[in-house]
């Protein structure tokens, strides 16, 4: 957990207005960090930050569209005022209702929009924020176990999350000697708002394939992210950790 003797340090969580993002932002705040909730939807983002502040946590909402370079630069400007930056959780992604079509039937515009958010977004955010880090620093990219499993009728989503995994490794190589670790977490199908429209067939596939058969919850992920943001993970970088109850096993 963060060392309060060194002063409050800032962690940015993108897509933090609900679901996994909000759960991770809440845990970071509970761990003693100042948390910036970067969220596209202003009402959702401000409400989420308000709930954290009601619990006595140091939380700030900044509107951000991770697919828009200008919006990401505005996020960087806001974070600069709060600094020093210690952590970034690249969580924002399009996931709700993206499946169903085989690869040859995916519309080009749909493919490009999903890539712009899921693959280019984490790069844009890290690109804008990395100069603000006061090492040591931690970057956690949220991928998906769908990219490890090869789920059918999700080719664009899988490709975008595979890109996140590859980006994680490249960034880890480049930032290691600057004192910044970069790791990826690959969640399984998690019960939250982003998966409300996932077909029952896919939920059944996960139930049948997990070693731990119960449904996955956001809090099943937050402990690992907390560790990856902590001092204890200082020699761990470039890794991808699947959290999915044993649905995939490396």
Buried (B, 14 or more C-beta within 10 A) or exposed (E): BBEEEEEEBBBBBBBBBBBBBBBBBBBBBBBBBBBBBBBBEEEBBBBBBEBBBEEEBBBBBBBBBBBBEEBBBBBBEBBBEBEBBBBBBBBBBBBBEBBEBEEEEBEEEBBEBBBBBBBBBBBBBBBBBBEBBEEBBBBBBBBBBBBBBEBEBBBBBBBBBBBBBBBBBEBBEEBBEEEBBBBBBBBBBBBBBBBEEBEEEBBEBBBEBBEEEEBBEBEBBBEBBBBBBBEEBEEBBBBBBBBBBEBBEE
